Amino acid sequence: MLIFRQLFDQDSSTFTYVLGDSNTHEAVIIDAVFEQAGRDRALLEELGLQLVHVVDTHCHADHVTAAWLMKHHLGAQIGISQHAGVEGADNALAHGDHVRFGSRYLEVRETPGHTNGCVTYVLDDETMAFTGDAVLIRGCGRTDFQQGDPKALYRSIQTQIMALPDSTRLYPAHDYRGITMTSVAEEKQFNPRFGGQISEQDFAGYMNNLGLPHPGQIDIALPANLRCGRPENDEINDGLPAWGPIKQTFGGVWEVDPQWLVEHLSEVQVLDVRESDEYDGPLGHIADAIHIPLGSLADRADEIGSERPVVTVCRSAARSAQAIVLLKRAGIGEAANLSGGMLRWRDRGYPVVGGVS
C-alpha cells in the first residue's frame, strides 16, 4: 500500500509530498522546505518511514529547499534535474529515470519551460503526477525569468503531462488559494492558459504579457538552492532549541527523552502540572520538581525562574504539552515536554519520590 501525505508551507504556499512503501517503509519526499524540515522529519519518524530520496521538481526561486538538511540528518540521496545547474546533488536526474522507494518508483519526465531544470514525477501506475510549477491548478509556472520559455513549457505540458491518462491526479508545487489537487481531464478542459483549443501561439502570447512582479525571495532562495539548500559555512539553524537534544513532534510539540532528563536534572527545572493527588499518588514525582497544576499555571508562571530551561511533565505527556503553550504565552520560551510523561519515566525504572513500587 502507498503511504501518501501532502504538506503545506504557508509562507511560500509550497506543497511538500511524502510517499512511502508500507511494506519496506522506504520513502521519498518531494519539494521539501527548509523551515519545515523539523516537521517533515517528525512525520517520517512517527510513520516509521526511512527517507531514501529527497527530490525537487526544479530549482525554486520562492523558498529554500530542505534537500541538504534531509541528507545531513537522515542520509537521504538528493535528486534534481541534470539541467538544474546545482551543485551537491547525488543524482542528476534525466528523462525516464526511476526514483525508487521500496517496490514503488517515480518516473522522471523532463518538463522544461518554467526553468530548464523542471521535471514532473509520475507515480509508477500513473495515478499521480507531481508537476512542480509546470502545471498549477488552473494555471502554470511563469516563463519570464530563470531560463523561462513559453513555447517550451507549452510543449512540455502537452506531450508529458496532458498525455497522461485523464484520471491521473496532478499535484503542483504551489497553490495560492488553498486548492490541493486537480486532474489531467480537468486541466485539459478548464485551464485558461493551455486548455481546450488554445494553441502554442495563444499560450505564448498569454505568458509574455502576464506582467508579474519579481519573486520576493529570489535573491535569497536561488543562491541557496544552487547548493541544494546547503547553508553557508554549514551552519544549521532548523529552529529547534540548542539547550538539549530537543525533538519536534509532527503535532508541533518540543520533547525531550527521559534518558536525557535523568542525566541532566541539575541543568533544568522540572515542572509537574498534575493535580496534588497525582503528584503525591502512585506514580510519585521527580525529585525537586516544581508543582503547579495546569489549571493554575497561567496565573503562577512567574514562580518559574528564567535561569534554566523548563521540562514539563504530567502522567502521559498530554497536559504537559499544553503547559508548553502556556509557558510560551508567559514569555518562557526555553521549555520542552517530557516524552511519555511519568508513565514512561516509571516504566524505565528512573527514580521517583513517593509512589507505589
matplotlib code that plots the C-alpha trace (Angstrom):
import matplotlib.pyplot as plt

x = [0.0, 1.2, 1.6, 0.9, 0.9, 0.5, 2.0, 1.9, 4.2, 2.1, 4.8, 5.7, 2.4, 4.5, 3.2, 5.6, 4.8, 5.8, 5.3, 6.2, 6.1, 4.1, 5.9, 9.5, 8.9, 11.2, 10.1, 10.7, 9.9, 9.3, 9.9, 10.8, 11.0, 14.0, 11.9, 9.7, 12.4, 11.7, 8.0, 8.8, 11.4, 8.9, 6.2, 8.6, 9.6, 6.0, 5.0, 8.1, 9.5, 13.1, 13.8, 15.9, 15.4, 14.7, 13.9, 13.0, 10.8, 13.1, 15.5, 13.0, 13.0, 10.5, 11.8, 14.9, 14.9, 15.4, 17.2, 20.6, 19.2, 17.4, 20.6, 22.5, 20.0, 18.6, 21.2, 18.7, 20.0, 19.4, 17.9, 17.2, 17.3, 20.6, 19.7, 19.1, 22.7, 23.1, 26.0, 25.8, 23.1, 23.7, 21.6, 21.4, 18.0, 17.3, 14.1, 13.0, 14.9, 13.2, 13.4, 12.8, 11.4, 10.8, 8.8, 7.5, 9.1, 8.6, 9.3, 11.1, 9.7, 11.6, 9.1, 11.2, 9.8, 9.4, 13.1, 15.5, 15.6, 11.9, 10.8, 7.5, 7.5, 4.9, 4.0, 4.6, 0.9, 0.3, -2.4, -0.5, 1.9, 3.8, 4.1, 6.2, 5.5, 4.9, 1.2, -0.6, -4.3, -5.9, -2.6, 1.1, 4.5, 5.7, 8.2, 9.7, 12.9, 15.3, 15.5, 11.8, 10.4, 6.7, 6.8, 9.0, 6.6, 3.6, 5.2, 6.2, 2.7, 1.0, 3.5, 4.5, 1.6, -1.6, -0.6, -1.1, -4.5, -7.4, -7.8, -4.2, -4.3, -2.0, -0.3, 1.5, 4.4, 2.2, -1.3, -2.2, -6.0, -5.9, -6.8, -4.9, -5.1, -6.6, -6.6, -5.4, -9.1, -9.9, -6.9, -7.4, -10.9, -10.7, -7.1, -7.4, -3.8, -3.4, -6.7, -9.3, -8.3, -5.6, -2.6, 1.1, 0.9, -2.1, -0.2, 3.0, 1.0, -0.7, 2.5, 4.5, 2.0, 1.5, 3.4, 4.1, 6.3, 9.8, 9.7, 10.3, 12.6, 14.6, 17.8, 17.9, 16.4, 18.1, 21.8, 20.9, 19.1, 22.0, 23.8, 20.8, 19.9, 23.3, 23.8, 26.9, 29.6, 27.4, 25.7, 22.5, 19.6, 16.5, 14.5, 15.0, 16.3, 20.1, 20.0, 19.3, 18.5, 15.0, 12.7, 9.7, 6.7, 4.5, 2.0, 4.5, 5.4, 9.0, 10.0, 13.0, 13.6, 13.5, 17.0, 18.4, 16.5, 17.7, 21.3, 20.7, 18.3, 20.6, 20.6, 16.9, 13.7, 11.2, 7.6, 5.0, 1.5, -0.6, -3.1, -2.0, -3.4, -1.5, 1.7, 1.7, 0.0, 1.0, 3.4, 5.3, 7.1, 10.6, 12.8, 12.8, 10.1, 8.1, 4.5, 1.9, -1.3, -2.1, -5.2, -3.2, -0.2, -1.3, -1.6, 1.5, 4.0, 6.0, 7.1, 9.3, 12.7, 14.4, 17.9, 17.4, 15.2, 12.0, 10.9, 7.2, 5.7, 2.4, 1.0, 1.1, 2.6, -0.8, -1.4, 2.3, 2.2, -0.4, 1.8, 4.4, 1.8, 1.0, 4.7, 5.4, 2.5, 4.1, 7.4, 9.2, 10.5, 13.1, 10.7, 10.1, 7.8, 8.9, 8.2, 5.8, 5.3, 5.6, 4.3, 7.4, 9.6, 8.4, 8.4, 12.1, 12.8, 14.0, 14.0, 10.9, 9.9, 7.0, 4.8, 4.0, 6.7]
y = [0.0, 3.5, 5.9, 9.5, 12.8, 16.3, 19.1, 22.8, 25.8, 28.9, 31.5, 30.3, 28.4, 25.4, 21.8, 19.1, 15.5, 12.3, 8.9, 5.7, 2.0, 0.4, -2.9, -1.8, 1.6, 3.4, 6.9, 9.8, 13.4, 16.0, 19.7, 19.9, 23.4, 24.4, 25.9, 22.8, 20.2, 19.6, 19.0, 16.6, 14.6, 14.2, 12.9, 10.4, 9.2, 8.9, 6.9, 4.7, 5.7, 5.7, 8.5, 7.3, 10.2, 13.9, 15.4, 18.8, 19.4, 22.3, 25.0, 27.1, 30.9, 31.4, 29.2, 27.4, 23.6, 21.3, 18.8, 19.2, 19.2, 15.9, 14.4, 15.7, 14.4, 11.3, 10.2, 10.6, 10.9, 14.3, 14.2, 17.1, 17.5, 17.2, 20.6, 22.4, 23.7, 22.9, 21.5, 18.9, 16.6, 12.9, 12.0, 14.2, 13.0, 12.5, 11.8, 8.3, 7.7, 6.0, 7.2, 4.1, 3.7, 0.1, -1.7, 1.6, 4.3, 7.8, 8.2, 11.3, 13.3, 16.4, 19.3, 22.5, 25.9, 27.4, 26.6, 24.5, 22.0, 21.4, 17.8, 16.1, 13.0, 10.4, 7.5, 4.1, 3.3, 6.8, 7.5, 10.6, 13.1, 15.8, 18.7, 21.3, 24.6, 23.3, 22.8, 24.6, 24.2, 26.2, 27.8, 27.2, 28.5, 31.8, 32.0, 35.4, 34.6, 31.8, 30.3, 30.6, 29.7, 29.7, 27.6, 25.0, 25.0, 24.5, 21.5, 20.1, 20.3, 18.9, 16.0, 15.0, 15.9, 16.2, 12.9, 11.1, 9.3, 11.7, 10.2, 11.0, 13.3, 16.2, 17.7, 21.0, 22.6, 25.6, 26.8, 30.3, 29.6, 26.6, 24.1, 20.8, 18.9, 18.6, 16.1, 15.8, 15.8, 19.0, 20.9, 19.8, 21.3, 24.2, 25.5, 29.1, 29.1, 25.9, 24.0, 23.5, 24.6, 27.0, 26.9, 27.3, 30.8, 31.7, 30.3, 32.2, 35.5, 34.9, 34.2, 37.0, 39.5, 38.4, 41.4, 39.6, 41.2, 39.9, 37.0, 38.4, 35.7, 35.0, 36.8, 34.5, 31.3, 30.9, 31.1, 28.6, 26.3, 26.2, 24.5, 22.2, 24.3, 23.8, 26.7, 28.9, 27.6, 24.6, 26.4, 24.7, 26.6, 24.5, 26.3, 23.8, 24.9, 24.4, 23.6, 19.9, 17.2, 18.5, 16.7, 18.2, 16.1, 16.3, 18.0, 20.8, 19.9, 20.1, 17.0, 15.5, 11.9, 10.6, 9.2, 12.7, 14.2, 11.7, 12.6, 16.4, 17.0, 19.6, 21.7, 22.2, 22.9, 20.1, 21.4, 18.9, 20.1, 17.2, 17.7, 17.3, 13.8, 12.7, 14.4, 12.5, 9.5, 6.0, 7.2, 9.5, 12.5, 13.5, 14.9, 18.7, 19.1, 22.4, 21.5, 23.8, 22.2, 23.0, 24.9, 27.4, 27.7, 30.8, 32.7, 31.3, 31.2, 34.0, 31.4, 29.7, 31.2, 32.0, 30.8, 27.3, 25.6, 24.0, 20.4, 19.9, 16.6, 15.0, 11.5, 10.8, 14.0, 15.4, 18.1, 18.9, 19.6, 22.3, 23.6, 24.4, 26.6, 28.5, 29.0, 30.5, 32.9, 33.9, 34.6, 31.4, 30.0, 27.5, 24.7, 21.2, 18.3, 15.1, 12.4, 9.8, 11.6, 9.8, 6.6, 6.2, 7.5, 4.8, 2.2, 2.8, 2.5, 6.0, 7.3, 8.9, 10.4, 8.5, 6.4, 2.7, 0.2]
z = [0.0, -0.8, 2.1, 0.9, 2.7, 1.3, 3.5, 3.2, 3.9, 4.4, 3.9, 0.4, -0.4, -1.2, -1.2, 0.0, -0.7, 1.2, -0.5, 1.2, 0.6, 3.5, 3.2, 3.2, 4.9, 2.4, 1.4, -0.9, -0.2, -3.0, -2.7, 1.0, 2.5, 4.7, 7.5, 7.6, 7.9, 11.6, 10.9, 8.0, 9.9, 12.8, 10.4, 8.9, 12.3, 13.5, 10.4, 10.7, 7.3, 6.2, 3.8, 0.9, -1.6, -1.3, -4.7, -6.1, -9.1, -10.1, -8.6, -6.7, -6.5, -3.7, -0.9, 0.2, -0.3, 2.7, 0.5, 2.1, 5.6, 4.9, 3.6, 6.6, 9.2, 7.6, 4.9, 2.0, -1.5, -3.2, -6.7, -9.1, -12.9, -14.6, -16.2, -13.0, -12.7, -9.0, -7.0, -4.3, -5.7, -5.5, -8.5, -11.7, -13.0, -16.7, -18.6, -18.0, -14.8, -11.9, -8.3, -6.3, -2.8, -1.8, -4.5, -5.9, -8.1, -9.5, -13.3, -14.2, -17.1, -18.2, -18.5, -19.1, -19.8, -16.4, -15.9, -17.9, -15.0, -14.4, -14.1, -13.3, -11.2, -12.3, -9.9, -11.4, -12.0, -13.5, -10.9, -9.6, -11.0, -9.2, -11.6, -9.8, -11.4, -14.9, -14.3, -11.5, -10.7, -13.5, -14.2, -14.8, -13.9, -15.1, -18.0, -17.7, -15.8, -14.9, -18.4, -18.9, -22.4, -23.0, -26.2, -24.4, -21.5, -23.8, -25.4, -22.1, -20.8, -23.8, -24.5, -21.0, -18.6, -20.6, -22.4, -19.1, -18.6, -17.9, -14.5, -13.4, -10.3, -10.6, -7.5, -8.0, -6.1, -5.2, -4.8, -3.6, -3.0, -0.8, -3.5, -3.2, -6.4, -9.9, -12.7, -16.3, -17.5, -15.6, -16.8, -20.4, -20.3, -17.9, -17.7, -19.1, -20.3, -22.2, -22.0, -24.7, -28.2, -27.0, -29.4, -28.7, -30.1, -27.9, -24.9, -25.7, -26.1, -22.8, -20.9, -22.4, -21.1, -17.5, -16.1, -12.7, -10.0, -9.4, -6.8, -3.4, -2.1, -5.3, -4.1, -1.0, -2.3, -5.7, -4.4, -1.6, -3.9, -6.3, -3.4, -2.7, 0.3, 2.0, 4.4, 4.1, 6.4, 7.1, 9.9, 10.8, 12.3, 11.9, 14.6, 17.4, 20.9, 21.4, 25.1, 24.7, 22.1, 21.5, 19.1, 17.4, 17.1, 14.0, 16.2, 16.8, 20.4, 21.6, 23.6, 25.4, 26.1, 29.7, 29.3, 28.6, 31.5, 34.1, 33.1, 33.1, 36.0, 37.6, 34.3, 34.0, 36.0, 36.1, 36.2, 37.2, 36.2, 37.6, 40.4, 44.0, 44.5, 41.4, 42.4, 45.7, 44.1, 42.9, 40.2, 42.5, 41.2, 40.1, 42.9, 43.3, 40.7, 40.8, 41.3, 39.7, 38.4, 34.8, 35.7, 37.9, 35.6, 33.7, 37.0, 38.6, 35.7, 37.4, 40.0, 37.4, 37.1, 33.8, 34.6, 33.4, 30.8, 31.8, 31.3, 31.8, 33.0, 33.7, 33.7, 29.9, 28.3, 27.2, 29.8, 30.0, 26.2, 26.8, 29.6, 26.9, 25.2, 28.4, 29.3, 25.8, 26.4, 29.6, 27.9, 28.8, 25.5, 26.7, 27.6, 26.3, 27.2, 28.8, 26.2, 27.6, 30.9, 34.3, 32.8, 30.6, 33.4, 35.8, 33.1, 32.5, 36.2, 36.8, 40.4, 42.0, 45.3, 46.8, 44.6, 44.7, 44.0]

ax = plt.figure().add_subplot(projection="3d")
ax.plot(x, y, z, "-o")
ax.set_aspect("equal")
plt.show()
